Amino acid sequence: MTPLRQRMIEDLQIRNYAPSTVKAYIRGVADFAKHFGKSPDRLGAEEIREYQLFLIKEKEIALPTYIQIISGLRFLYTNTLHRQIGIERLPFPRYERKLPIIMSREEVKALLEAPRNLGHRTILSTMYAAGPRISEAAHLKISDIDSGRNVIWIRGGKGRKDRQSLLPPKLLELLRCYFRWKRPTDWLFPGEKPGQPLTCNAIVLACKNAAQIAGITKAVHPHSLRHASAYCTTFQSSFILKTIGLGRARSAGVYGRRVEPPSPVPALPVATNPSSR
């Protein structure tokens, strides 16, 4: 590891950036240096501009990835190298606001009933009923389930913020069935490696397999369950929208409108065969 990379990592850690953000920023800067075959401290504004055009025109990378790379370069030159490169030389593009793909309640039901593996069924049902992000669901611990108050603690979520989400009775029933089968000791959804939680990639694969079995033709991702959860709950109560961390009630506008709002806690399938894998 070069001294410059070590310095940037330390600067990010001092400012309490999330490990995932540190990894993304370092990777972005490393790709920038590799593109020119030089250390970033020997590159300047013109090389940055050339690299921006390369990312947009030739690589055609996704907009969120592009913004993440620019954020990493901004941090490097402003906080680590203390270069006087104007922010206007590292502009953010105009952000596209696209409507999310929303599954119907019938599609959600089919998706959640599709997995034969009780662990997969439980984590997908948790994402729908409680609305955590994929990384938040993967890092749930047994102690985060507060059955006495019917809430789930989301620890260190986006922005390193803690929050509480709802724990519907049917989800609690499914979690108890899963616990009797899996017997987790620390992580609610343990991964293959001892002492490690289930990976996000494993959840993505489980969701895609379930969608295929259910015959859903829409582009389904675990985050689609969070969208479906928000769509089915926020029209009943603006409090729920804030509880699952989607901001103020007016943010629900991106999900469309309904004449009659559904129940705040849609029905969840309960596994009948805990030993199925």
N, C-alpha and C positions, 0 to 999 in steps of 0.2 A: 504494500500500500504506500502510495506516494505521500510526502508530507502535506501537499495541498489537499488531497482527498481526506486525510486524517483531520486536518484543520477544519474543513467544511463540515465533516461529521460532528466534530466537537461543537462548532457554532450552532448547528441544528439541535444538538442535544441540550445545549445551554438554554435555548429558547423553547425547550420542551416540545419539539415537534414529534409527532407520532412515528413509531418505527417504520410503518409502511410509507410515510411521506419521506422520511430520510432515505429509504431504499430507492424510492422513485426519483428523487432529486439527484442522488448520486449516479444512478443509472443514466439519467438524461444528460448530465454533464459529461459522463464518460463517453457516451455515444457522440456528443458534440466534439470532444477532443479527438476521438478515433476518426471522425469524418475528415479532419484536417491533418491528422498525424502529428499534432503538436499539443503541448500542454496548454490548458485554458488561460494560464497567465501570460502566454505569448500571443494570444488572440484578442481581438478587439471588436468594436462596433460593426465594422464592415463584414467581418467573418460571421458575426451573429446574424446579420441581415441575410447574408448568403445562405446560411444554414436554415433560416426561417423559410426562405423561398424553396429550398430543397425539400423541407418537410411537407410543405403545402402542395407543391407542383409535382414532385417526383414520387415521394413516398406516399402522399395522399393519406396521411395518418388521421385518425379520428380526432375531432376537435378537443375532447377532454384530455387526450394524451398530449396534444400540441400545447395546450394551456399549462399542463403539468411540467413539460420540458422548459417552457419559457419562465415559469415560476422558479424552477431550479436554477436557471441561468441568472435570473434577477437576484436570487439570494446569493449566488456565488460572487458576482461582481460587486454587489452592494455591501454585503456583510463580511465576506471572507477576504476578497481582494481589495475592498475599499476603493474601487475604481469609480471615477466620476462619469459613468455612462448614463446619460439621461434616460429616465423611464420611457420617454417617448420613442427611444430607439428600441425598446423591447415592449411593444404594445400587445395587448390582448385583443384577439379578434372579437367581432360581434358574436355574442353567444346565440346559438339556435335554440329556440324553445319548441320542442316537439311534444305532442300529446302522447302519453304512455299507452301501451296496448293493454286493454283491460279484459280479463277473462270474465265470462258470465258465471253466475253461481253454479250452473250445471257443469260447466267446464272445470271449475275449482273442485267441485265434489268428485268428479271423475278423476281428476289429477291426484287428489289426496287418497282416493281409494285404490289407485293403481299399484303402488309399491307393495310387494310381498314381504319385503324386509320391514319389520316393525320399527327399527331405528329410523329408516328413511321416511316412513309414514309419519312418525312422531315429529321429526324436525321440520318437515314441510308443513305439517299442521300447525306447529308452533309459529312458524313464519307467517302463516295466514291469520291465525287467531290473535296473535300478540303484536304482529307488525314489526319485528326487529329486522335490521339489515342482515345480510348473509354472514358477515364477520361477527356481528353481535350474537347471532344465533349459535354460531360455531363455538363461541367462547362463553356460553352460559355455563354456570356451575350449579351443582345441586343446591347450594345455599342461596342461590338467586331466586328460587321458587318459594314464594311466601304464600302457602296455601291458606293460612289463617286470615290473611287480608285480601286474598284473591288477586295478588299482583305478582308480576315478574320484574325483578331488578335487572336493568340493562346497565352494566358497569363499563365505564370508559368507552362510550359510544362515539359517534362523530363529534369532533371537537373535544374529545376526552371528557365528555359530559355524562354524568349518571342520570338516569331517569327511570320511571316506573311505567310498566305497561299492564294492561288488563289480563287477568287469568280466568278465562271462561270456565264454567264447571265441566263442560264436555272435554275441554283440553286437559284439565286437571285429571279427569278420569283416564284419559289416554296416557298421560304422563305416568300415572301410577301403574298402569298396565305395563308400560315400557320399563319402568324402574324394577318391577318384579322380574322381568325377563332379563334385562341387561345387567342389573346390579352395579351401576357406576359408582365410583368412590369419590371422585373430585369433579372432573368435567362431566356435565350432563350428557354430552355426546362425545365420548372418547374416540380418538382416532386409532389407526393401526399401530402407531408408535406409542410405546408405554409412556404415560405421563403427558401426552399431547392431545389436544382436542381434534375433532374431525376437521379436515381441511376444507376450505371454501370450494376447491375444485371437486372434491367428493360430493359436496352438496349440489353443485351445478350439474354434475353427471347424474345424480339421483333424480333431480328435477327433470332433466331432459329425457331420461329413460321413462319416467312416469308419464310425461306428456306424450311420448311415443306410444306407450301401451294404451293410454286413454284415447288415442286418436285425435289429439288436439293439433290442428294445423297452424295455429298462431305461433309466432316466435316467442317461446316461453322461457323465462329465466327465473331463478329464485326471487329476484326483486319484483317479478310480476305478481307474486303472492302478496307482497307488501302493498303494491298498487291496488290489488283487488280488495285487500283488507281495508285500506283507506276509503275506497269507493263505497264499500258496503257498510261502513260505520260512520263516516263523518257527516252524512246528511241527517243523521239522527241527533248527533251532539257535537258541537264544536270543541267540547272538552276532550273528546276522544282523539280528535285530530292533533291537539297539542300534546296529549299523553304519548302518542306514538312518534312524536318528534317531527311532524310535517309542517310545523309553523302555525300561522294564524288561520282562522276559519276560511278566509277568502281564498286561501291556497287550494281549497277543494274545487275551485272552478275548473282546474285543468282536467278533472275527472268527468266533466259533463254534469248533467242535471237529471234528477228524477222527480216524478210527481209524488210518489209515495216512497219514503225512505224505508229500507229494509231494517230488520232487527239489528241492533248493535253487535250481537255476537252470533254470526251464522253458524248453523249446525256443522259439526265436524264428524267425520267417520271414526268409529272406534274399532280398533283391531280386535278380531275375534280369535286369531291364532297367533299368540305371542311367540311361538317357536319358529314361525316362518322366517326365512332369510332370503 
